[in-house]
Amino acid sequence: MSELPTHFPGGGRAWRGGVIGYPLDSLYEEVAFVAYHFHWPHGEVMALEHAERRTWVERISAINDRMNEQQEP
């Protein structure tokens, strides 16, 4: 298997097994969203793999959508 580059145009970096150049604003939003709704500590949410954190964001959003639909007259 060929080695991945460690530097990319625009300043992105590669982390072993991680996402390359994931926008920091999106990361903060996801962490805040999961922590707020599940009351999980910051470190626990940050320790989640990207795909797992995105799954929790999607599931929480689906729950919120269902709850909001039930509250509409």
N, CA and C atoms as a LAMMPS dump frame, in Angstrom:
ITEM: TIMESTEP
0
ITEM: NUMBER OF ATOMS
219
ITEM: BOX BOUNDS ff ff ff
-5.0000000000000000e+02 5.0000000000000000e+02
-5.0000000000000000e+02 5.0000000000000000e+02
-5.0000000000000000e+02 5.0000000000000000e+02
ITEM: ATOMS id mol type element x y z
1 1 1 N 0.85 -1.162 0
2 1 2 C 0 0 0
3 1 3 C 0.898 1.228 0
4 2 1 N 0.556 2.219 -0.821
5 2 2 C 1.375 3.424 -0.876
6 2 3 C 1.096 4.318 0.328
7 3 1 N 2.091 5.106 0.671
8 3 2 C 1.993 5.99 1.824
9 3 3 C 1.187 7.235 1.459
10 4 1 N 0.35 7.696 2.381
11 4 2 C -0.43 8.904 2.169
12 4 3 C 0.444 10.124 2.4
13 5 1 N 0.213 11.191 1.659
14 5 2 C 0.969 12.413 1.909
15 5 3 C 0.568 13.01 3.256
16 6 1 N 1.489 13.756 3.865
17 6 2 C 1.189 14.368 5.157
18 6 3 C 0.838 15.841 5.035
19 7 1 N 1.101 16.455 3.886
20 7 2 C 0.751 17.857 3.669
21 7 3 C -0.046 17.981 2.376
22 8 1 N -1.042 18.839 2.396
23 8 2 C -1.914 19.01 1.25
24 8 3 C -2.005 20.483 0.889
25 9 1 N -2.346 20.78 -0.35
26 9 2 C -2.529 22.174 -0.737
27 9 3 C -3.577 22.838 0.147
28 10 1 N -3.352 24.053 0.511
29 10 2 C -4.302 24.765 1.363
30 10 3 C -4.054 24.553 2.836
31 11 1 N -3.016 23.811 3.188
32 11 2 C -2.649 23.662 4.591
33 11 3 C -3.27 22.495 5.321
34 12 1 N -4.037 21.643 4.653
35 12 2 C -4.621 20.485 5.326
36 12 3 C -3.554 19.505 5.753
37 13 1 N -3.844 18.726 6.764
38 13 2 C -2.909 17.715 7.233
39 13 3 C -3.615 16.375 7.295
40 14 1 N -2.843 15.312 7.227
41 14 2 C -3.408 13.967 7.327
42 14 3 C -3.155 13.42 8.723
43 15 1 N -4.179 12.829 9.322
44 15 2 C -4.031 12.157 10.594
45 15 3 C -4.333 10.695 10.37
46 16 1 N -3.586 9.869 10.994
47 16 2 C -3.762 8.432 10.837
48 16 3 C -5.185 8.04 11.205
49 17 1 N -5.917 7.52 10.239
50 17 2 C -7.273 7.027 10.488
51 17 3 C -8.316 8.113 10.656
52 18 1 N -7.963 9.368 10.42
53 18 2 C -8.899 10.451 10.641
54 18 3 C -9.386 11.047 9.339
55 19 1 N -10.108 12.117 9.482
56 19 2 C -10.649 12.832 8.334
57 19 3 C -9.663 13.927 7.975
58 20 1 N -9.404 14.095 6.702
59 20 2 C -8.459 15.11 6.256
60 20 3 C -9.171 16.436 6.102
61 21 1 N -8.712 17.443 6.835
62 21 2 C -9.213 18.791 6.661
63 21 3 C -10.672 19.007 7.018
64 22 1 N -11.211 18.33 8.004
65 22 2 C -12.603 18.529 8.401
66 22 3 C -12.745 19.934 8.969
67 23 1 N -13.722 20.705 8.505
68 23 2 C -13.864 22.099 8.948
69 23 3 C -14.075 22.191 10.456
70 24 1 N -13.279 23.016 11.101
71 24 2 C -13.33 23.153 12.549
72 24 3 C -14.692 23.645 13.027
73 25 1 N -15.319 24.555 12.288
74 25 2 C -16.651 25.035 12.668
75 25 3 C -17.663 23.897 12.702
76 26 1 N -17.57 22.99 11.742
77 26 2 C -18.484 21.841 11.708
78 26 3 C -18.236 20.924 12.891
79 27 1 N -16.978 20.715 13.221
80 27 2 C -16.64 19.88 14.372
81 27 3 C -17.223 20.473 15.649
82 28 1 N -17.029 21.773 15.859
83 28 2 C -17.578 22.426 17.053
84 28 3 C -19.096 22.299 17.104
85 29 1 N -19.739 22.488 15.959
86 29 2 C -21.195 22.404 15.918
87 29 3 C -21.677 20.992 16.27
88 30 1 N -21.033 19.985 15.708
89 30 2 C -21.415 18.603 15.996
90 30 3 C -21.215 18.268 17.472
91 31 1 N -20.068 18.663 18.023
92 31 2 C -19.769 18.364 19.427
93 31 3 C -20.774 19.062 20.331
94 32 1 N -21.044 20.329 20.077
95 32 2 C -22.003 21.069 20.898
96 32 3 C -23.396 20.449 20.814
97 33 1 N -23.789 20.038 19.619
98 33 2 C -25.109 19.459 19.389
99 33 3 C -25.289 18.167 20.185
100 34 1 N -24.313 17.265 20.069
101 34 2 C -24.408 15.98 20.777
102 34 3 C -24.305 16.191 22.286
103 35 1 N -23.362 17.031 22.714
104 35 2 C -23.187 17.279 24.146
105 35 3 C -24.442 17.903 24.754
106 36 1 N -25.049 18.843 24.041
107 36 2 C -26.26 19.512 24.534
108 36 3 C -27.418 18.529 24.682
109 37 1 N -27.646 17.718 23.674
110 37 2 C -28.808 16.837 23.687
111 37 3 C -28.632 15.596 24.549
112 38 1 N -27.421 15.08 24.635
113 38 2 C -27.198 13.859 25.414
114 38 3 C -26.514 14.125 26.748
115 39 1 N -26.096 15.376 26.969
116 39 2 C -25.406 15.75 28.203
117 39 3 C -24.118 14.95 28.398
118 40 1 N -23.462 14.636 27.275
119 40 2 C -22.176 13.944 27.323
120 40 3 C -21.069 14.972 27.503
121 41 1 N -20.036 14.642 28.261
122 41 2 C -18.93 15.593 28.43
123 41 3 C -18.167 15.8 27.122
124 42 1 N -17.572 16.98 27
125 42 2 C -16.825 17.376 25.802
126 42 3 C -15.826 16.312 25.375
127 43 1 N -15.022 15.826 26.296
128 43 2 C -13.996 14.84 25.963
129 43 3 C -14.568 13.559 25.388
130 44 1 N -15.71 13.149 25.893
131 44 2 C -16.341 11.922 25.407
132 44 3 C -16.832 12.087 23.967
133 45 1 N -17.426 13.245 23.684
134 45 2 C -17.902 13.495 22.324
135 45 3 C -16.719 13.641 21.367
136 46 1 N -15.673 14.332 21.803
137 46 2 C -14.487 14.519 20.959
138 46 3 C -13.792 13.191 20.667
139 47 1 N -13.918 12.23 21.566
140 47 2 C -13.263 10.935 21.388
141 47 3 C -13.975 10.055 20.356
142 48 1 N -15.197 10.419 19.978
143 48 2 C -15.927 9.633 18.986
144 48 3 C -15.246 9.75 17.622
145 49 1 N -15.274 8.684 16.868
146 49 2 C -14.828 8.736 15.476
147 49 3 C -15.787 9.639 14.705
148 50 1 N -15.292 10.26 13.67
149 50 2 C -16.099 11.194 12.886
150 50 3 C -17.417 10.57 12.436
151 51 1 N -17.357 9.389 11.866
152 51 2 C -18.573 8.743 11.342
153 51 3 C -19.577 8.465 12.452
154 52 1 N -19.091 8.055 13.614
155 52 2 C -20.006 7.773 14.723
156 52 3 C -20.637 9.062 15.239
157 53 1 N -19.844 10.127 15.341
158 53 2 C -20.387 11.413 15.781
159 53 3 C -21.442 11.915 14.801
160 54 1 N -21.186 11.798 13.497
161 54 2 C -22.166 12.212 12.484
162 54 3 C -23.445 11.38 12.596
163 55 1 N -23.307 10.09 12.901
164 55 2 C -24.479 9.234 13.077
165 55 3 C -25.325 9.729 14.24
166 56 1 N -24.678 10.083 15.369
167 56 2 C -25.427 10.595 16.515
168 56 3 C -26.104 11.912 16.176
169 57 1 N -25.44 12.791 15.432
170 57 2 C -26.045 14.06 15.014
171 57 3 C -27.297 13.793 14.187
172 58 1 N -27.201 12.868 13.251
173 58 2 C -28.348 12.54 12.4
174 58 3 C -29.491 11.935 13.208
175 59 1 N -29.163 11.06 14.144
176 59 2 C -30.214 10.429 14.968
177 59 3 C -30.899 11.443 15.875
178 60 1 N -30.12 12.315 16.501
179 60 2 C -30.708 13.346 17.369
180 60 3 C -31.613 14.258 16.538
181 61 1 N -31.156 14.628 15.351
182 61 2 C -31.966 15.477 14.471
183 61 3 C -33.283 14.804 14.114
184 62 1 N -33.237 13.514 13.833
185 62 2 C -34.457 12.772 13.499
186 62 3 C -35.416 12.747 14.681
187 63 1 N -34.9 12.563 15.878
188 63 2 C -35.734 12.58 17.086
189 63 3 C -36.375 13.957 17.25
190 64 1 N -35.568 15.01 17.091
191 64 2 C -36.099 16.372 17.208
192 64 3 C -37.18 16.637 16.176
193 65 1 N -36.961 16.197 14.951
194 65 2 C -37.958 16.383 13.89
195 65 3 C -39.268 15.701 14.251
196 66 1 N -39.192 14.457 14.74
197 66 2 C -40.411 13.728 15.122
198 66 3 C -41.132 14.425 16.268
199 67 1 N -40.375 14.885 17.249
200 67 2 C -40.99 15.563 18.391
201 67 3 C -41.654 16.87 17.958
202 68 1 N -41 17.601 17.061
203 68 2 C -41.58 18.86 16.571
204 68 3 C -42.844 18.613 15.756
205 69 1 N -42.887 17.538 14.968
206 69 2 C -44.073 17.2 14.2
207 69 3 C -45.244 16.848 15.111
208 70 1 N -44.965 16.18 16.217
209 70 2 C -46.029 15.795 17.152
210 70 3 C -46.604 17.009 17.877
211 71 1 N -45.805 18.058 18.029
212 71 2 C -46.247 19.264 18.757
213 71 3 C -47.024 20.221 17.866
214 72 1 N -46.928 20.073 16.545
215 72 2 C -47.641 20.977 15.644
216 72 3 C -49.134 20.7 15.707
217 73 1 N -49.953 21.78 15.701
218 73 2 C -51.423 21.583 15.785
219 73 3 C -52.001 21.019 14.524
